[in-house]
Amino acid sequence: MSESFEGYAIVELMGHKRLAGYVSEAELAGSSFLRVDVEKSSGDKVTQYYSPGAVYCITPSSEDTVRGLLRLNSPEPVSRWELPSTENYPEPDDDDELPC
């Protein structure tokens, strides 16, 4: 028997990251994923997809509980990642070949 869950929950990922949001199932590229919709403090909603193998624990919760957790500790599910500055790189010549 396969049981499906959709609703508000606290999701723990391998014990290292915790998100609170609306949880549902999604299929991407022929594989099942856990979809977590998180409402940021700005009111914007962001969606992340996780492989079931990355999930340590799912605790179903009420919408009020999830919103309360977001107010106390608004997780930003996307970390800022910066590429190094390209201003110190020389401009390529037209004759330069791009690496494969």
Beta strands, then each sheet from edge to edge (+ up, - down):
strand 1: 7-13
strand 2: 17-28
strand 3: 31-39
strand 4: 45-50
strand 5: 55-60
sheet 1: 4+ 3- 2+ 1- 5+
end
